[in-house]
Amino acid sequence: MKVKVNNIKKEIKKIFHYLYLKDLITASDGNISYKINESKIVINKTNVFKGEIKEKDLILVNFKKRIPKEVSKELKLHLNLYEINKDIKAIIHSHPIYPLLIINQELSKEFYIGTGLKEEDISFISYYEPGSEELAQKVKENGRNKKVIILENHGVIVLGRSLKEAFFLTEKVNFWAKYQYYNKTSSQRV
């Protein structure tokens, strides 16, 4: 089945809009990619307003050709994850606050039930500078067969077989992390 790049760009544009409206990203943060085939992905440009992203801000990157300099600074991170997870087609890297607030806590039973994740589906990575080679390498070392990677003081990476699957899981991770955060803080006040 041939993937229509314009359809993928429209879907990514819509997801960025939702992420922005739901406070899962700020103005120019976050990145989304979709794997077209083994040598091409669609990914956003760096430093564009994600709440009103345009299709021209989503570029087709062919690894066998020159990489455009305006591509997302997290391109290497995305490429590493596609390399080690052959069955995924979409990656959403967002910056929701609640998963970062619970990173040092044991995840609750409710979190796992609500997200549909198992312990082995999630990886936690210490802080590395966004866009750095070190971060891309740590993600490669710790991201095989994961569905969610939580980056300390940074954000959340969700891997999916489709853009929709990755978006739904991004939203669920934030919701259930918020639930756990409020549940824990309210029980500490009693």
C-alpha positions as CSV (number, residue, x, y, z in Angstrom):
1,M,0.0,0.0,0.0
2,K,1.5,3.3,-1.1
3,V,1.4,6.0,1.6
4,K,0.3,9.5,0.4
5,V,2.7,12.0,1.9
6,N,0.1,14.8,1.8
7,N,-2.3,12.7,3.8
8,I,0.4,12.0,6.4
9,K,1.2,15.8,6.6
10,K,-2.5,16.6,7.1
11,E,-2.7,14.0,10.0
12,I,0.5,15.3,11.6
13,K,-0.8,18.9,11.4
14,K,-4.1,17.9,13.1
15,I,-2.2,16.0,15.9
16,F,0.1,19.0,16.5
17,H,-3.0,21.2,16.8
18,Y,-4.6,18.8,19.4
19,L,-1.3,18.5,21.3
20,Y,-1.1,22.3,21.6
21,L,-4.8,22.7,22.6
22,K,-4.4,20.0,25.3
23,D,-1.2,21.6,26.7
24,L,0.9,18.6,25.8
25,I,3.3,20.9,23.9
26,T,4.1,24.6,24.0
27,A,4.5,26.9,21.0
28,S,7.6,25.6,19.3
29,D,8.2,22.4,21.3
30,G,7.7,18.8,20.4
31,N,8.2,16.8,17.2
32,I,6.3,14.2,15.2
33,S,7.6,11.8,12.5
34,Y,6.1,9.2,10.3
35,K,8.1,6.5,8.5
36,I,7.2,6.3,4.8
37,N,9.7,3.5,4.0
38,E,13.2,2.4,5.1
39,S,14.8,5.6,3.7
40,K,12.1,8.3,4.1
41,I,10.2,9.9,6.9
42,V,8.0,13.0,7.3
43,I,9.1,15.1,10.2
44,N,8.5,18.7,11.3
45,K,10.9,21.6,10.8
46,T,12.5,23.1,13.9
47,N,11.3,26.3,15.6
48,V,7.9,26.5,14.0
49,F,4.6,27.3,15.9
50,K,3.1,23.9,16.4
51,G,-0.3,25.1,17.4
52,E,-0.8,26.4,13.8
53,I,1.7,24.3,11.9
54,K,1.5,24.4,8.1
55,E,2.0,21.5,5.8
56,K,5.0,23.3,4.4
57,D,6.6,23.0,7.9
58,L,6.5,19.2,7.6
59,I,9.2,17.9,5.4
60,L,10.0,14.6,3.7
61,V,13.5,13.6,4.6
62,N,15.3,11.1,2.4
63,F,18.4,9.7,4.2
64,K,20.1,8.9,0.9
65,K,20.1,12.6,0.0
66,R,21.2,15.8,1.8
67,I,19.3,16.3,5.1
68,P,17.7,19.8,5.2
69,K,19.2,22.0,7.9
70,E,15.8,23.2,9.1
71,V,14.7,19.7,10.1
72,S,13.9,19.0,13.8
73,K,16.9,18.9,16.0
74,E,15.6,15.5,17.3
75,L,15.9,13.8,13.9
76,K,18.6,11.5,15.0
77,L,16.5,10.4,18.0
78,H,13.7,9.5,15.7
79,L,16.0,7.7,13.2
80,N,17.5,5.6,16.1
81,L,14.1,4.5,17.3
82,Y,12.9,3.5,13.8
83,E,16.2,1.6,13.4
84,I,15.7,-0.6,16.5
85,N,11.8,-0.9,16.3
86,K,11.0,-2.1,12.7
87,D,7.3,-2.4,13.3
88,I,6.6,1.2,14.3
89,K,5.5,3.9,11.8
90,A,5.0,6.9,14.0
91,I,6.8,8.8,16.8
92,I,5.3,11.6,18.9
93,H,7.7,13.5,21.2
94,S,5.7,15.9,23.4
95,H,6.3,17.8,26.7
96,P,3.4,17.0,29.0
97,I,4.1,18.1,32.6
98,Y,2.5,15.2,34.6
99,P,4.6,12.3,33.5
100,L,7.7,14.4,34.5
101,L,6.2,15.0,37.9
102,I,5.9,11.2,38.6
103,I,9.2,10.1,37.0
104,N,10.8,9.1,40.3
105,Q,7.7,7.4,41.6
106,E,6.6,3.8,41.1
107,L,3.8,3.8,38.6
108,S,0.5,2.9,40.0
109,K,-1.7,0.0,39.1
110,E,-4.3,2.5,37.8
111,F,-1.7,4.0,35.5
112,Y,-0.9,0.6,33.9
113,I,-4.6,-0.3,33.6
114,G,-5.6,3.2,32.2
115,T,-2.8,3.3,29.6
116,G,-2.9,-0.4,28.7
117,L,0.9,-0.5,29.2
118,K,3.0,-3.1,31.0
119,E,6.1,-2.3,33.0
120,E,8.4,-3.5,30.2
121,D,6.7,-1.1,27.7
122,I,8.2,1.9,29.4
123,S,11.7,3.2,29.7
124,F,12.9,6.1,31.9
125,I,16.0,8.1,30.8
126,S,18.0,10.6,32.8
127,Y,18.3,14.1,31.6
128,Y,20.4,14.8,28.4
129,E,20.3,18.0,26.5
130,P,17.5,18.1,23.9
131,G,18.8,17.5,20.4
132,S,22.1,16.1,21.6
133,E,23.9,13.1,20.3
134,E,24.0,11.7,23.9
135,L,20.2,11.8,24.1
136,A,19.8,10.2,20.7
137,Q,22.3,7.4,21.8
138,K,20.6,6.8,25.2
139,V,17.2,6.5,23.5
140,K,18.7,4.0,21.1
141,E,20.2,2.0,24.0
142,N,17.0,2.0,26.0
143,G,14.2,2.2,23.4
144,R,14.0,-1.2,21.9
145,N,10.5,-2.7,22.0
146,K,9.2,0.2,24.1
147,K,6.0,2.1,23.6
148,V,6.8,5.0,25.9
149,I,10.1,6.7,26.9
150,I,9.9,9.3,29.6
151,L,12.8,11.7,29.5
152,E,13.7,13.3,32.9
153,N,13.1,17.1,32.9
154,H,12.3,17.0,29.2
155,G,9.3,15.1,27.8
156,V,7.7,11.9,26.6
157,I,8.3,9.9,23.5
158,V,5.5,7.6,22.3
159,L,6.0,5.0,19.5
160,G,3.1,3.6,17.5
161,R,2.1,1.6,14.5
162,S,0.1,4.6,13.4
163,L,-0.1,8.3,14.2
164,K,-3.5,7.9,15.8
165,E,-2.2,5.1,18.0
166,A,0.8,7.2,19.1
167,F,-1.5,10.2,19.8
168,F,-4.0,8.3,21.8
169,L,-1.3,6.8,24.0
170,T,0.4,10.2,24.4
171,E,-2.9,11.6,25.8
172,K,-3.5,8.5,28.0
173,V,0.0,8.7,29.5
174,N,-0.5,12.3,30.5
175,F,-4.0,11.7,31.9
176,W,-3.0,8.7,34.0
177,A,0.2,10.4,35.2
178,K,-2.0,13.4,36.2
179,Y,-4.4,11.0,38.0
180,Q,-1.5,9.4,39.9
181,Y,0.1,12.8,40.7
182,Y,-3.2,14.2,42.2
183,N,-4.0,10.9,43.9
184,K,-0.6,10.8,45.6
185,T,-0.6,14.5,46.6
186,S,-4.1,14.4,48.0
187,S,-3.4,11.3,50.0
188,Q,-0.3,12.9,51.5
189,R,-2.5,15.8,52.8
190,V,-4.8,13.6,54.8
